[in-house]
Structures are given as C-alpha cells and as structure tokens.
Amino acid sequence: MAGDLNAALYFCGRARNLVIQMSAASADPTSRLPDGTPFYGRVGELRYDPVEDRVQCHLCGGWFRQVGGSHLLRAHGVTIREYRLMFRIPARVPTCGVGVSNLRREQTLTRLAVGGELAGMVGRFARDPVSARVGARTAAAVQVRHTARKPFLSLRPGLGEEWHPARNPGIDPNTLGVTSRVVVWWCCSVCGHEWQASVSSRASSGTGCPRCFRESAPARTADA
C-alpha cells in the first residue's frame, strides 16, 4: 500500500492537476458547465484513486484505468481533445492511472531501444535536439488548430440555446470555432439577461451569464 501511494504521489508530482481522491466521491454530479452539462470533480483537475489506480471521468463519474478515446467516443460522443478542452485538462496531465502510464512508458522505451521500430529516431534527435523540440511544438500546435477549427456548437451544443436569435444578424454560429474572438450577443436561458461576449470566452474559457454569476455570489461565499 505504501509503495502504491508513493508511486501515486510521484505521478501526481509530475502532473499537478491530477488530484488524489482518497475517499469515495459523490454519486451525483458536483457542478455544471455553462451550457448546462453536469459533471463530476472540478474543471482543470482530474481525480485519481491511488488504491484502485483509476481516474474519474468528468462526464459520467465512472472510474477507469484510462479515460480515453474509446470510452469517451462510445459513451459520450467526444474525442480526447474535446474532453481536455471542455474541462481544461493540460496536455501534460495523463488521463490514465499510474499502471497504464508506466506500461506505455515501457512500450515506448522498447520501441526506441536498439532494434526497435523507432530506434532510428533516437540518434536523429540526439544529433539535432533543437529539431526534436521544434517538431514536438509543431505537433502540439497542429492538434490545437484541429480542435480550434471545429464549430463551437459541436463541442458545446448547449450554447446554441443562449445564442441571441435576433441580435446577431449575418453571423452564422456554425462558422465560428471554439477559439473565435468574434463578440456576439447572448441571452441567458435562466434569467433572460442579454449581454455581449466573445465566442472563445464562452466555448473555451467557460464563462456564463454575468447576472447569474453576481446573484450566486452570496451562495458561493456561504459554501466557502
């Protein structure tokens, strides 16, 4: 048990947004995204159980050795890139337990070892480390652009209910990506308040109705 916990602490030290969950989590969603989607845990963090070596899915609350593409696509219809964007999980934070992470590391080292299918890359990167770093940054940028080009409604369909039906003439929401800085009008589905905000602030940063936020301040203070 001590060894497992030490490994978990080391694992979390490498990815500070991974939170060790020592006790049983709530059976009910703990909060909601601005579009109304219920979720478990907290945005920007991934709950981890060091005893069972499992991580918790924000969308269903289930505990898995890996919250990856197969589960997300099959159960929730989202990709791992969309999932990370929805809950602001940094790329450096693994969406799997320690066991799966160590297994992947061993498999990668085997492929990079002499005789492995990626052995040739080791020498090239060692000879030209600058190119290796540039290549890694380029690959990451391509992933970001791929997600950014998708219409924000495909990632946050609930925002369609708050797209103002009359004050955005000539603007097609299906042409705006999640990182678009275009400022448009929104209408709160709860209180009916109308305000202007960029698409990225809502689809990417997760902001909501400013009036509802102000009115909920006393409740947030009481909970704290």
C-alpha positions as CSV (number, residue, x, y, z in Angstrom):
1,M,0.0,0.0,0.0
2,A,2.8,2.4,0.9
3,G,4.6,1.7,-2.4
4,D,1.4,2.3,-4.4
5,L,0.8,5.6,-2.6
6,N,4.4,6.7,-3.1
7,A,4.1,5.9,-6.8
8,A,0.8,7.9,-6.9
9,L,2.4,10.9,-5.2
10,Y,5.3,10.8,-7.6
11,F,2.9,10.5,-10.5
12,C,0.9,13.5,-9.3
13,G,4.0,15.5,-8.7
14,R,4.7,15.3,-12.4
15,A,1.2,16.4,-13.2
16,R,-0.1,18.8,-10.5
17,N,-3.6,19.0,-11.9
18,L,-4.0,15.3,-11.0
19,V,-5.8,15.2,-7.7
20,I,-5.5,12.2,-5.3
21,Q,-9.0,11.2,-4.3
22,M,-8.6,9.2,-1.0
23,S,-12.3,9.0,-0.1
24,A,-15.4,8.0,-2.0
25,A,-16.6,10.7,-4.4
26,S,-20.2,11.9,-4.6
27,A,-22.6,9.8,-6.5
28,D,-24.1,12.9,-8.0
29,P,-22.6,15.5,-10.4
30,T,-20.9,18.2,-8.4
31,S,-21.4,21.1,-10.9
32,R,-22.4,22.1,-14.4
33,L,-20.7,23.6,-17.4
34,P,-22.0,27.0,-18.7
35,D,-24.1,25.1,-21.3
36,G,-25.8,23.1,-18.5
37,T,-23.8,19.8,-18.9
38,P,-23.5,18.2,-15.4
39,F,-20.1,16.9,-14.5
40,Y,-18.1,15.4,-11.6
41,G,-15.0,16.8,-10.0
42,R,-13.6,20.2,-10.8
43,V,-12.6,21.9,-14.1
44,G,-8.9,21.8,-14.6
45,E,-8.3,18.8,-12.4
46,L,-8.6,15.0,-12.8
47,R,-9.4,12.9,-9.8
48,Y,-7.2,9.9,-9.1
49,D,-7.8,6.9,-6.8
50,P,-4.3,5.6,-5.8
51,V,-5.8,2.5,-4.2
52,E,-7.7,1.3,-7.3
53,D,-5.3,3.1,-9.7
54,R,-8.1,4.7,-11.6
55,V,-9.1,8.1,-12.8
56,Q,-12.6,9.6,-12.8
57,C,-14.4,10.6,-15.9
58,H,-15.9,14.1,-15.5
59,L,-18.9,13.3,-17.7
60,C,-20.3,10.1,-16.1
61,G,-18.4,9.9,-12.8
62,G,-17.1,6.4,-13.6
63,W,-13.7,5.3,-12.5
64,F,-11.4,3.8,-15.2
65,R,-7.8,2.8,-15.7
66,Q,-7.9,5.2,-18.6
67,V,-10.3,7.9,-19.6
68,G,-9.5,7.7,-23.3
69,G,-10.9,7.8,-26.8
70,S,-12.8,4.5,-26.7
71,H,-14.8,5.3,-23.6
72,L,-15.3,9.0,-24.5
73,L,-16.5,8.3,-28.0
74,R,-18.6,5.3,-27.1
75,A,-20.3,6.7,-24.0
76,H,-20.2,10.5,-24.6
77,G,-19.6,11.1,-28.3
78,V,-16.5,13.4,-27.7
79,T,-12.8,12.9,-28.5
80,I,-10.0,13.1,-26.0
81,R,-9.0,16.6,-27.5
82,E,-12.5,17.9,-27.0
83,Y,-12.6,16.4,-23.5
84,R,-9.4,18.2,-22.5
85,L,-10.7,21.4,-23.9
86,M,-14.1,21.1,-22.1
87,F,-12.5,20.6,-18.7
88,R,-9.3,22.4,-19.3
89,I,-7.1,19.4,-18.7
90,P,-3.5,20.4,-19.7
91,A,-1.7,18.1,-22.2
92,R,0.9,17.3,-19.6
93,V,-1.7,15.7,-17.4
94,P,-2.3,12.0,-18.2
95,T,-5.8,10.8,-18.3
96,C,-4.9,7.3,-17.0
97,G,-3.7,5.7,-13.9
98,V,-0.1,5.0,-12.8
99,G,-0.1,1.4,-14.1
100,V,-1.2,2.4,-17.6
101,S,1.2,5.2,-17.7
102,N,4.2,3.0,-16.7
103,L,3.1,0.4,-19.2
104,R,3.1,2.9,-22.0
105,R,6.5,4.2,-20.9
106,E,8.0,0.7,-21.1
107,Q,6.4,0.1,-24.5
108,T,7.8,3.4,-25.8
109,L,11.3,2.7,-24.4
110,T,11.2,-0.8,-26.1
111,R,10.3,0.8,-29.4
112,L,13.1,3.3,-29.0
113,A,15.7,0.7,-28.0
114,V,18.2,-0.8,-30.4
115,G,16.3,-3.0,-32.8
116,G,13.0,-1.3,-32.1
117,E,10.8,0.3,-34.8
118,L,11.7,3.8,-33.6
119,A,15.4,3.2,-32.9
120,G,16.4,5.4,-35.8
121,M,14.7,8.4,-34.2
122,V,16.9,8.3,-31.1
123,G,20.1,9.1,-33.0
124,R,18.5,11.8,-35.1
125,F,17.0,13.6,-32.0
126,A,20.3,13.2,-30.1
127,R,22.2,14.7,-33.1
128,D,19.7,17.5,-33.5
129,P,17.8,18.2,-30.2
130,V,16.6,21.6,-31.4
131,S,14.7,20.0,-34.3
132,A,13.3,17.5,-31.9
133,R,11.9,20.2,-29.7
134,V,10.6,22.2,-32.7
135,G,8.9,19.1,-34.0
136,A,7.1,18.4,-30.7
137,R,5.9,22.0,-30.6
138,T,4.7,21.8,-34.2
139,A,2.7,18.6,-33.5
140,A,1.1,20.2,-30.4
141,A,0.2,23.3,-32.5
142,V,-1.4,21.2,-35.2
143,Q,-3.6,19.5,-32.6
144,V,-4.7,22.8,-31.2
145,R,-5.6,24.1,-34.6
146,H,-7.5,20.9,-35.4
147,T,-9.7,21.5,-32.4
148,A,-10.0,25.3,-32.9
149,R,-11.4,24.8,-36.4
150,K,-14.3,22.8,-35.3
151,P,-17.6,24.8,-34.8
152,F,-18.1,25.7,-31.2
153,L,-21.6,24.3,-31.2
154,S,-20.2,20.8,-32.0
155,L,-18.3,21.0,-28.7
156,R,-20.8,23.0,-26.6
157,P,-24.2,22.4,-28.2
158,G,-25.9,23.8,-25.1
159,L,-24.6,27.3,-26.0
160,G,-27.0,27.2,-29.0
161,E,-29.9,27.8,-26.6
162,E,-28.2,31.1,-25.5
163,W,-27.3,32.4,-28.9
164,H,-29.4,35.5,-29.3
165,P,-31.9,34.8,-32.0
166,A,-32.3,38.5,-33.1
167,R,-29.2,40.5,-32.3
168,N,-26.6,38.6,-34.3
169,P,-27.7,39.3,-37.9
170,G,-25.5,37.9,-40.6
171,I,-23.4,35.8,-38.2
172,D,-23.6,32.0,-38.7
173,P,-22.6,30.2,-35.4
174,N,-21.6,27.2,-37.4
175,T,-18.7,29.1,-38.9
176,L,-17.2,30.1,-35.6
177,G,-14.6,27.9,-33.9
178,V,-14.1,27.5,-30.1
179,T,-11.2,30.0,-30.1
180,S,-13.0,32.6,-32.2
181,R,-12.7,36.2,-30.8
182,V,-15.8,37.4,-32.5
183,V,-18.0,39.2,-30.0
184,V,-21.7,38.3,-30.2
185,W,-24.9,38.7,-28.3
186,W,-26.1,36.0,-25.8
187,C,-29.4,35.6,-24.0
188,C,-29.3,33.7,-20.7
189,S,-31.6,30.6,-20.7
190,V,-32.2,31.0,-17.0
191,C,-32.8,34.7,-16.3
192,G,-33.2,36.1,-19.8
193,H,-30.3,38.6,-19.4
194,E,-28.7,39.8,-22.6
195,W,-25.0,40.5,-22.8
196,Q,-22.1,40.5,-25.3
197,A,-19.1,38.2,-25.0
198,S,-16.7,36.6,-27.4
199,V,-17.3,33.0,-28.6
200,S,-13.9,31.9,-27.1
201,S,-14.8,33.2,-23.6
202,R,-17.9,31.0,-23.6
203,A,-16.8,27.9,-25.5
204,S,-13.2,27.7,-24.4
205,S,-13.0,29.6,-21.1
206,G,-16.4,28.5,-19.9
207,T,-17.8,31.9,-18.8
208,G,-21.6,32.2,-18.3
209,C,-24.3,34.8,-17.6
210,P,-22.8,37.7,-15.6
211,R,-26.1,38.4,-13.9
212,C,-26.5,34.8,-12.7
213,F,-22.9,34.9,-11.6
214,R,-23.4,38.0,-9.5
215,E,-26.6,36.7,-7.9
216,S,-25.0,33.5,-7.0
217,A,-22.1,35.2,-5.2
218,P,-23.7,35.0,-1.7
219,A,-24.3,31.3,-2.1
220,R,-20.7,30.7,-3.2
221,T,-19.4,32.7,-0.2
222,A,-21.6,30.7,2.2
223,D,-20.3,27.4,0.7
224,A,-16.7,28.5,1.1
